[in-house]
Structure formats: structure tokens, C-alpha cells
Amino acid sequence: MELKEFHYDLPDELIAQYPMERGTERLMVVECGRGCFQHKIFSDLTDYLRAGDCLVLNDTRVIPARFIGEKATGGKVELLLLKMHDPARWDCLIKAAKPPRVGAAYHLGEGLIATVEAKKDEGYQVAFNRPDLLSVLGETPLPPYIHRTPDTKDRETYQTVYARHDGSIAAPTAGLHFTSDHLERLKAKGVVLAFITLHVGPGTFIPVRTERIEDHRMLAEEFNIPDEAAVTINHALDEGRRIVAIGTTTARVLEHIIVQKGRMIPGWGSSDLFIIPGFTFRCVSALLTNFHLPCSTLFMLATAFGGYDLIRAAYREAIKKKYRFFSYGDAMLIL
């Protein structure tokens, strides 16, 4: 398929710049069998889940990964942490007026200096002289379509209530809608929860630049399946119960493992699975997700799961009904 087939026009005013109170966002329910849409509030999600459903959530935690600094010449530079090799050495994306050179040093404030050591894939390997300051000086890495400076509230709101394991540079946004009370209500109804971890990195958000989407190379991202989660998910699969993936990151991990192993296998791994229309889902039977950027791998996954024509129609409906889009926006449940 061609990349242009995943383009759509979105009015700027529909891009959410701030979050709503968790659970009060809108929820579009897409029923694939009937080809219809329902317009609800996120707290109504409970009505669409039943006892025995296995809800799988990504408990990664977003780190304060964004830094604004200066070159020795005074020019501005922006760093985004990607992956830690040791506390003082990270792979980073660097945005500057000119491509960084090896040996370049950037001043990030309060004596923190970042030195470029090598070029690596999409970014650079960088050494920090004061790694103890990274968590203090780093900003919440809000996406570039949020046109404001992160504030102190974003450290909480751009984080799921069940976030546990540091490592992501973007939130698994489908999970941002849940409150702790909502999760307790689901458990009281008999819904089973399973927590896995996928650290969201460039593989999720780097744009597709190839004309044919099949030529795009997905960068690998690390995941972990705890023993308890593997047992819970396998039991649900064996008994024919629904696996409800909370977010595209969760869906990719589950499908990756089933494709590779046939069952949930506990432990660490990495996935570069690129899900596009034509993919056969073997694990996920329902998907909760946000509304994604045009031409993004996340939008492609949603069309693969719900059907290209139906999800395109759902997005047109969402624009018509003025849903809020992207990370701090509304949600879609695909059944």
C-alpha cells in the first residue's frame, strides 16, 4: 500500500493541547461486525467489557527525557534521551541547526554537560558528566504537536496511573484515560488485568518516509512479559476469552510473541513488528486506542485491526463530531 492512503486532513483545533480529567474523555465504540459507531464517555468502557475478559496494559513509565541547552557558540540545542547504556551514557536524538559532530559538548544547565561520542542509527551516543542531574533537569517529553512548554502537571498527567517501570520517551496514551477507581470497578466486574512492559521509543513515533509502507523499517523496542502476565494471558487464550489490548504498543508486543513463539513466554525481548492492513491478529480480540497521526504506524495498526475502510470512516466521523485527537485526546474502542 502507498503511504498517501493513510493521510487525512485534521483541523488544528482538534489536536488536544491539555488533558481532560481522567475518565471524562469521549469514547467512540467501533463495532466491526455491524460496521457502526457509538459515541460514549470513557467511563462507559465498563459496559463493553465482561467477566473473563483479559485486559492487557503497558506499565512502562515515561522518563523526563527532554533537555534544552546551548552549544559553546551559544546556539540552541535540544536532546531527547532514547536508551540508557549506563547512567552516564545514553543514545539520544539531537536537534540543532547543524548536524552534531563527535566531540561536541552541550551545556544543559547547572553544570550538566552532554558530549557527543558517536553517531548511532537515528541518533547519537552521548556521555553526561553529571548523570545524577538527568532526572532533575529533564522535561516531560511532550510530542511536538503539543505547542506549549511542559509544566509540572505533565509529569503526572502524561503518565498512566499504573506506570511502574522507567524507560519510555512517550506515553502509552490509551492508558492515560484510566483512574485507579475505574480499574477497581473492572476487576469487581470480573475483568482480569495483566501488566506487561514495552518501553516506547523511536520505533513507535518515527515517521514513515517510504512511498510504499511495506518498505518502512520499524526500529526495535524492548519489552518484558512477567511470569504472572504470561500465565494470565495464556489461560485466557486457552479458554477462548477476549484479550483486550490497551494501546497499540500492547497489541504489538502480544502479536509479536504469538507470531514468534505461539504462546506468551515470560522474559525480556525486543520487537520490530510492523503491523499493517493484511496482518492476521492471533491474540488481540479488542483494541482500545487513541486517535493517531496521519500516516503513522499507529494509525496503520488501527486500520489493520478494525479494517481499513471502517477505521477511515471512524476517523471521518470523529472529525465531524469534533473529537479531540492524539496523546491528550479522546479514545476509540474497536470491537
C-alpha positions in Angstrom: 0.0 0.0 0.0 1.1 3.6 -0.6 1.8 6.0 2.2 -0.7 8.5 0.8 -3.5 6.1 1.5 -3.1 6.8 5.2 -3.3 10.6 5.0 -6.2 12.6 6.3 -6.8 16.2 7.0 -7.2 17.3 10.6 -8.2 20.8 11.8 -5.5 22.1 14.2 -8.2 22.9 16.8 -8.9 19.2 17.2 -5.3 18.5 18.4 -5.6 18.3 22.2 -3.1 20.6 23.9 -4.1 19.7 27.5 -5.6 16.6 29.1 -9.1 16.4 30.4 -9.9 14.8 33.8 -9.2 11.1 33.5 -12.3 9.1 32.6 -14.3 12.1 31.3 -12.9 11.9 27.7 -15.1 10.8 24.9 -15.1 7.2 23.7 -16.0 6.1 20.2 -17.0 2.5 20.1 -16.4 0.9 16.7 -18.3 -2.4 16.2 -16.6 -4.2 13.3 -19.3 -6.8 12.9 -22.1 -4.3 12.5 -19.9 -1.6 10.9 -21.3 1.1 13.2 -20.2 3.7 15.7 -21.4 4.6 19.2 -20.5 7.8 21.0 -19.9 7.4 24.7 -17.8 8.7 27.6 -14.7 6.8 28.6 -16.2 5.8 31.9 -18.7 3.8 29.9 -16.0 1.4 28.8 -17.1 -0.9 31.7 -20.4 -1.5 29.8 -18.5 -3.1 26.9 -16.3 -5.4 28.9 -17.5 -8.6 30.5 -16.4 -11.0 33.2 -13.5 -13.1 32.0 -12.1 -10.5 29.6 -8.3 -10.2 29.9 -7.3 -6.5 29.9 -3.6 -6.2 29.0 -1.9 -2.9 29.9 1.6 -1.5 29.3 3.0 -0.3 32.7 6.1 1.5 31.3 6.9 4.8 32.9 7.8 8.0 30.9 11.1 9.4 32.0 12.0 13.2 32.0 13.9 12.8 28.7 13.9 16.2 27.1 16.7 18.8 27.5 17.1 22.3 26.1 20.7 23.5 26.1 23.4 25.6 24.4 26.4 24.9 22.2 29.7 26.5 23.1 28.8 29.2 20.4 25.5 30.0 22.1 23.3 28.2 19.6 20.3 26.3 20.9 20.2 22.5 21.0 17.6 20.0 22.1 18.3 16.5 23.3 16.0 13.6 23.8 17.1 10.6 25.8 16.4 7.3 24.0 18.2 4.4 25.6 20.5 4.0 28.6 23.7 2.0 28.3 24.8 3.1 31.8 23.7 6.0 34.0 26.2 8.4 32.3 25.9 7.2 28.7 22.7 7.3 26.5 21.6 7.1 22.9 19.9 10.4 22.1 18.2 12.3 19.4 19.7 15.7 18.9 18.0 18.7 17.3 20.3 21.5 16.3 20.9 24.0 13.5 23.7 21.8 12.1 24.3 18.1 12.4 26.2 17.3 15.6 29.9 16.3 15.3 31.7 13.8 17.5 33.3 15.6 20.4 30.7 18.4 20.5 29.7 19.5 24.1 26.4 20.9 25.0 25.6 22.8 28.2 22.3 21.8 29.7 22.3 23.9 32.8 23.5 23.7 36.4 26.8 22.2 35.3 25.4 19.3 33.3 27.3 18.8 30.1 26.5 16.3 27.3 29.3 15.2 25.0 28.7 13.5 21.6 30.7 10.3 21.4 29.4 8.6 18.2 26.7 8.5 15.5 24.2 5.7 16.1 21.2 4.8 13.8 18.7 7.7 14.1 20.6 9.5 16.8 23.9 9.7 18.7 25.7 8.1 21.7 26.1 10.8 24.3 28.1 11.0 27.6 26.8 13.1 30.6 29.3 14.4 33.2 26.6 14.6 35.9 24.1 11.7 35.4 22.6 12.5 38.8 21.1 15.7 37.3 19.3 14.0 34.4 16.1 13.3 36.4 16.2 16.7 38.0 16.7 18.9 34.8 14.9 16.8 32.3 11.4 17.8 31.0 8.4 15.6 30.2 8.9 14.8 26.5 5.6 16.0 25.2 5.1 15.3 21.5 5.9 18.2 19.1 2.2 18.7 18.1 1.6 19.9 21.7 2.6 23.6 21.2 3.5 24.6 24.7 6.2 24.1 27.2 5.7 21.2 29.6 4.6 22.2 33.1 4.8 20.4 36.4 1.4 18.8 36.0 2.5 17.0 32.8 4.8 14.8 35.0 1.6 13.3 36.4 -0.9 13.6 33.5 1.4 12.3 30.8 1.8 9.1 32.8 -0.7 6.2 33.4 -1.9 5.7 36.9 -0.3 2.2 36.7 3.1 3.2 35.4 5.8 1.2 37.2 9.0 0.8 35.1 11.1 3.7 33.8 12.1 3.6 30.2 9.7 5.3 27.8 10.0 8.6 26.0 6.4 8.7 25.0 3.3 7.6 27.0 1.2 4.6 26.0 -1.6 7.1 25.6 -4.6 4.7 25.5 -3.9 4.1 29.2 -4.0 7.7 30.2 -7.8 7.6 30.5 -7.9 5.1 33.4 -8.3 6.1 37.0 -7.4 3.7 39.8 -11.1 3.5 40.7 -12.0 2.6 37.2 -9.6 -0.3 37.2 -11.0 -1.5 40.5 -14.5 -1.4 39.1 -13.4 -3.5 36.2 -11.8 -6.1 38.5 -15.0 -6.2 40.6 -16.9 -7.0 37.4 -14.7 -10.0 36.8 -12.3 -8.4 34.2 -8.8 -9.8 34.6 -5.8 -7.4 34.4 -2.4 -8.3 33.1 0.5 -5.9 33.1 3.3 -6.1 30.6 6.1 -3.6 29.7 7.1 -2.1 26.4 9.4 1.0 26.6 8.1 3.3 23.9 10.9 4.7 21.7 11.6 5.9 18.2 10.1 2.7 16.7 6.7 4.0 17.7 6.9 7.6 16.5 9.5 7.9 13.8 7.6 8.9 10.6 7.2 6.5 7.7 9.3 8.1 4.9 8.9 5.4 2.2 6.4 5.7 -0.6 5.3 2.0 -0.1 4.6 1.4 3.6 5.9 -2.2 3.2 9.4 -0.7 2.7 9.4 1.0 6.1 11.8 -0.4 8.7 10.4 -0.5 12.2 13.0 0.2 14.9 13.0 -2.4 17.7 11.7 -1.6 21.2 12.3 -3.5 24.4 9.6 -5.4 26.2 9.2 -7.6 29.3 6.5 -10.2 30.0 6.3 -11.0 33.7 5.6 -14.6 34.7 2.2 -13.7 36.1 1.1 -11.9 33.0 2.2 -14.8 30.8 0.2 -17.3 32.8 -2.9 -15.0 32.9 -2.9 -14.3 29.1 -2.2 -18.0 28.2 -5.1 -19.1 30.4 -7.4 -16.6 28.7 -6.3 -17.7 25.2 -6.7 -21.4 26.2 -10.3 -20.7 27.4 -11.2 -18.6 24.4 -11.7 -15.4 26.4 -11.2 -12.0 24.9 -7.8 -10.4 25.0 -8.3 -6.6 25.2 -5.2 -4.7 24.3 -4.9 -1.3 25.9 -3.0 0.6 23.2 -1.1 -0.2 20.1 2.1 -0.8 22.0 0.5 -3.6 23.9 -1.1 -5.0 20.8 2.3 -5.1 19.0 4.0 -7.0 21.9 1.3 -9.6 22.2 1.2 -10.2 18.5 5.0 -10.3 18.2 5.2 -13.1 20.8 2.4 -15.1 19.4 4.0 -14.9 15.9 7.4 -15.9 17.3 6.5 -18.4 20.0 2.8 -19.4 19.6 2.2 -18.6 23.3 3.1 -16.0 25.9 6.7 -16.6 27.0 7.9 -14.6 30.1 11.1 -12.6 29.9 12.7 -9.7 28.1 12.9 -9.3 24.4 12.6 -6.7 21.6 10.1 -6.3 18.8 10.3 -4.6 15.4 6.9 -6.0 14.3 5.2 -3.6 11.8 1.5 -4.2 11.7 -0.3 -3.0 8.5 -3.5 -4.0 6.7 -3.4 -7.7 5.8 -1.9 -8.7 9.1 -3.7 -11.6 10.8 -4.2 -11.0 14.5 -3.8 -14.1 16.5 -4.0 -12.8 20.1 -5.8 -9.5 20.4 -9.6 -9.6 20.1 -10.4 -6.0 21.1 -8.3 -2.8 21.0 -8.5 0.4 23.0 -6.6 3.2 21.4 -6.4 6.9 20.8 -6.8 8.8 17.5 -3.4 8.8 15.8 -1.4 11.0 13.4 -2.0 10.7 9.7 0.5 8.3 8.0 1.7 7.0 11.4 2.5 3.3 12.1 -0.1 3.6 14.9 -2.9 4.6 12.5 -1.8 1.8 10.2 -2.1 -0.7 13.1 -5.6 0.6 13.9 -6.7 0.1 10.3 -5.2 -3.4 10.2 -7.2 -4.3 13.3 -10.5 -2.7 12.5 -10.5 -2.8 8.8 -9.1 0.0 6.5 -12.4 1.3 5.2 -14.2 1.2 8.6 -11.4 2.9 10.6 -11.1 5.6 7.9 -14.8 6.1 8.2 -14.5 6.3 12.0 -11.9 9.0 11.7 -14.1 11.0 9.4 -16.9 10.6 12.0 -14.6 11.7 14.8 -13.6 14.8 12.9 -17.2 15.6 12.1 -18.2 15.1 15.8 -15.1 17.2 16.9 -13.4 14.5 18.9 -10.0 15.5 20.5 -7.0 13.9 18.8 -3.6 12.5 19.7 -1.9 11.9 23.0 -4.1 14.0 25.3 -7.2 13.4 23.2 -10.2 11.0 23.2 -10.3 7.2 22.8 -11.6 4.6 20.5 -12.7 1.0 21.4 -12.6 -1.4 18.4 -14.6 -4.5 18.9 
